[in-house]
Amino acid sequence: MIRQLLMSTGLYRRAAEFSASRRPFAIATAVRVEGSSSALRGCKGLIDEHGKLVVGWGGGGCAESAVRTESNQVHGSGQAPDNYARPAG
């Protein structure tokens, strides 16, 4: 729990830096975890405009890939999705 709190503090600090410099970013949050995953519900990650995970997360390869794809679409359209990113398979 303390680790997640510290990670969130760093994530939001970086988000504030991105925002202050008017640099696009997305914050992804694991709202549900099914099956085996290294992610915990509530894990967060900050993704930059190039789809690079900057800080946080812990979802593993499939989930991270799906979130990056969704993030790139958001950056391209400028609109938040109204659905959840789901790993393939």
NUMIMI-775704 format. One record per atom (N, C-alpha, C, O): x, y, z. Coordinates in steps of 0.1 Angstrom, whole numbers, plus 5000, padded with zeros to 4 digits. Atoms other than C-alpha are relative to their C-alpha. Last residue first. Layout:
BEGIN
PT     x     y     z
PT     X     Y     Z
...
***
This chain:
BEGIN
PT     x     y     z
PT  5000  5014  4996
PT  4933  4870  4736
PT  4992  4997  5012
PT  4991  4986  5016
PT  5005  5010  5010
PT  4941  4906  4730
PT  5001  4986  5006
PT  5010  4983  5014
PT  4990  5008  5007
PT  4946  4928  4761
PT  4994  4990  4990
PT  4983  4985  4992
PT  5000  5014  4996
PT  4916  4951  4769
PT  5012  4993  4992
PT  5013  4995  4980
PT  4991  5008  5009
PT  4915  4988  4768
PT  5001  4986  5006
PT  5002  4984  5018
PT  4988  5005  4993
PT  4883  5000  4785
PT  5010  4993  4990
PT  5005  4986  4981
PT  4999  5014  4997
PT  4857  5021  4768
PT  5013  4996  5007
PT  5021  5005  5009
PT  5012  5003  4991
PT  4845  5057  4765
PT  5000  4985  5002
PT  4989  4979  5006
PT  5009  5011  5005
PT  4879  5068  4751
PT  4988  4998  5010
PT  4989  5002  5022
PT  4999  5012  4991
PT  4893  5102  4760
PT  4991  4989  4995
PT  4980  4992  4990
PT  5012  5003  4992
PT  4894  5127  4731
PT  5003  4987  5008
PT  5008  4977  5003
PT  5002  4990  4990
PT  4924  5144  4715
PT  4988  4998  5009
PT  4984  5006  5017
PT  5013  4994  5001
PT  4922  5122  4685
PT  4997  5012  5009
PT  4989  5020  5006
PT  5003  4997  5014
PT  4958  5113  4680
PT  4987  5007  4998
PT  4986  5017  4990
PT  4991  4988  5004
PT  4968  5115  4717
PT  4997  5004  4986
PT  4997  5016  4983
PT  5004  4988  4993
PT  4938  5093  4725
PT  5008  5012  4996
PT  5003  5023  4994
PT  5012  4996  5007
PT  4947  5068  4698
PT  4994  5013  5007
PT  4989  5021  5000
PT  4997  4994  5013
PT  4982  5066  4711
PT  4988  5005  4993
PT  4988  5016  4986
PT  4995  4986  4997
PT  4969  5061  4747
PT  5004  5007  4986
PT  5001  5019  4985
PT  5011  4991  4997
PT  4947  5032  4735
PT  5005  5014  5002
PT  4999  5024  4998
PT  5008  4998  5013
PT  4977  5015  4718
PT  4989  5010  5003
PT  4986  5019  4995
PT  4993  4991  5009
PT  4998  5021  4749
PT  4993  5003  4987
PT  4993  5014  4982
PT  5001  4987  4994
PT  4971  5006  4772
PT  5008  5010  4991
PT  5004  5021  4989
PT  5013  4995  5003
PT  4969  4975  4750
PT  4998  5014  5005
PT  4992  5022  4998
PT  5001  4998  5014
PT  5007  4970  4751
PT  4986  5006  4996
PT  4985  5015  4988
PT  4993  4988  5003
PT  5008  4975  4788
PT  4999  5003  4985
PT  4997  5015  4982
PT  5007  4989  4996
PT  4981  4949  4793
PT  5007  5013  4997
PT  5000  5023  4992
PT  5013  4999  5007
PT  4998  4923  4772
PT  4992  5013  5004
PT  4988  5020  4995
PT  5000  4998  5014
PT  5033  4929  4785
PT  4987  5003  4993
PT  4986  5012  4986
PT  4994  5011  5008
PT  5029  4933  4823
PT  4998  5003  4985
PT  4992  5013  4981
PT  5010  5009  5006
PT  5005  4955  4842
PT  5006  4989  4992
PT  4998  4980  4987
PT  4996  5013  4995
PT  5029  4972  4866
PT  4991  4989  4994
PT  4989  4979  5000
PT  5006  5012  5006
PT  5022  5008  4860
PT  5006  4988  5006
PT  5013  4988  5016
PT  5011  5007  4995
PT  5043  5038  4872
PT  4997  4987  4992
PT  5006  4982  4985
PT  4999  5003  4985
PT  5065  5063  4854
PT  4987  4992  5003
PT  4977  4993  4998
PT  4990  4991  4994
PT  5073  5073  4818
PT  5002  4996  5015
PT  5013  4995  5020
PT  5004  5000  4986
PT  5056  5045  4798
PT  5011  5008  5007
PT  5023  5004  5007
PT  4990  5005  4991
PT  5064  5055  4762
PT  4995  5001  5014
PT  4990  5011  5019
PT  5004  5013  4996
PT  5034  5058  4738
PT  5010  4994  5010
PT  5009  4982  5013
PT  4994  5010  5010
PT  5050  5087  4719
PT  4997  4986  5004
PT  5001  4976  4998
PT  5006  4998  5013
PT  5028  5114  4736
PT  5005  4990  4989
PT  5000  4988  4978
PT  4998  4988  5008
PT  5038  5102  4770
PT  4994  5000  4986
PT  4988  4990  4982
PT  4995  5003  5014
PT  5023  5075  4791
PT  5002  5013  4993
PT  4992  5021  4992
PT  5001  4988  5008
PT  5018  5079  4829
PT  5007  4996  4987
PT  5019  4992  4987
PT  4988  4997  5008
PT  5010  5046  4847
PT  4998  5013  4992
PT  4987  5016  4987
PT  5001  4989  5010
PT  4986  5036  4874
PT  5013  5002  4993
PT  5024  4998  4997
PT  4987  4997  5006
PT  4980  5005  4895
PT  4998  5011  4989
PT  4988  5011  4982
PT  4996  4987  4996
PT  4945  5007  4911
PT  5014  5004  4995
PT  5018  5016  4997
PT  5010  4990  5003
PT  4938  4970  4908
PT  5004  5013  5006
PT  5009  5013  5018
PT  5010  5000  4989
PT  4971  4952  4910
PT  4989  5010  4996
PT  4992  5020  4990
PT  5007  4987  4996
PT  4991  4944  4880
PT  4991  4997  5012
PT  4986  4986  5014
PT  4992  4993  4990
PT  5015  4914  4878
PT  4994  5013  5004
PT  4999  5019  5014
PT  4995  4988  5005
PT  4988  4894  4861
PT  5009  5006  5011
PT  5006  5004  5023
PT  4987  4997  4995
PT  4973  4860  4863
PT  5006  5012  4994
PT  5006  5014  4982
PT  4990  5010  5002
PT  4936  4859  4857
PT  5013  5004  5006
PT  5014  5011  5016
PT  5006  5014  5001
PT  4915  4890  4857
PT  5012  4991  4997
PT  5022  4994  4991
PT  4989  5009  5003
PT  4925  4925  4870
PT  4993  4986  4999
PT  4987  4982  5009
PT  5003  5014  4997
PT  4900  4953  4871
PT  5011  4992  4995
PT  5017  4994  4985
PT  5012  5000  4992
PT  4904  4991  4873
PT  4995  4986  5003
PT  4987  4984  5012
PT  5006  5014  5000
PT  4940  4992  4862
PT  4988  5000  5009
PT  4989  5002  5021
PT  5002  5006  4987
PT  4946  5030  4857
PT  4994  4986  4998
PT  4984  4984  4991
PT  5008  5013  5001
PT  4961  5047  4827
PT  4999  4994  5014
PT  5009  4995  5022
PT  4998  5008  4988
PT  4973  5083  4828
PT  4990  4989  4999
PT  4978  4990  4997
PT  5012  5007  4995
PT  4978  5100  4795
PT  5003  4993  5013
PT  5015  4989  5015
PT  4998  5013  4992
PT  5003  5126  4784
PT  4986  4994  5003
PT  4976  5000  5001
PT  5011  5010  4999
PT  5006  5156  4761
PT  5004  4988  5008
PT  5016  4983  5007
PT  4996  5013  5007
PT  5033  5182  4769
PT  4989  4990  5002
PT  4985  4988  5013
PT  5010  5002  5010
PT  5020  5217  4779
PT  5004  4988  4991
PT  5001  4988  4979
PT  4993  4998  5013
PT  5052  5223  4799
PT  4991  4998  4988
PT  4996  4998  4977
PT  4994  4987  4999
PT  5031  5228  4831
PT  5008  5003  4987
PT  5008  5015  4982
PT  5011  4990  5002
PT  5010  5198  4822
PT  5006  5014  4999
PT  5002  5022  4991
PT  5004  5001  5014
PT  5041  5175  4817
PT  4989  5011  4997
PT  4990  5018  4987
PT  4989  4995  5009
PT  5055  5187  4850
PT  4996  5000  4986
PT  4999  5010  4979
PT  5000  4986  4998
PT  5021  5182  4868
PT  5011  5007  4992
PT  5010  5017  4986
PT  5012  4995  5007
PT  5019  5147  4854
PT  5000  5015  5000
PT  4997  5022  4991
PT  4996  5000  5014
PT  5054  5140  4867
PT  4989  5006  4991
PT  4992  5013  4981
PT  4989  4990  5001
PT  5044  5150  4902
PT  5004  5002  4985
PT  5005  5013  4980
PT  5007  4987  5001
PT  5012  5130  4897
PT  5010  5011  5000
PT  5007  5022  4994
PT  5007  4999  5013
PT  5033  5099  4889
PT  4993  5013  4999
PT  4994  5020  4988
PT  4990  4997  5010
PT  5057  5105  4918
PT  4993  5001  4986
PT  4997  5010  4978
PT  4994  4987  4998
PT  5029  5107  4943
PT  5009  5004  4989
PT  5009  5015  4984
PT  5010  4990  5004
PT  5012  5077  4928
PT  5005  5014  5001
PT  5002  5023  4993
PT  5000  5000  5015
PT  5043  5056  4931
PT  4990  5010  4995
PT  4994  5018  4985
PT  4988  4993  5004
PT  5047  5067  4968
PT  5000  5000  4985
PT  5004  5011  4979
PT  5001  4986  4996
PT  5011  5057  4975
PT  5012  5008  4995
PT  5010  5018  4989
PT  5009  4994  5010
PT  5015  5024  4956
PT  4998  5015  5003
PT  4997  5022  4993
PT  4993  4999  5013
PT  5046  5016  4977
PT  4991  5006  4989
PT  4996  5014  4982
PT  4991  4988  4999
PT  5028  5025  5009
PT  5007  5001  4987
PT  5009  5012  4982
PT  5008  4988  5000
PT  5000  5000  5000
PT  5009  5013  5000
PT  5006  5022  4992
***
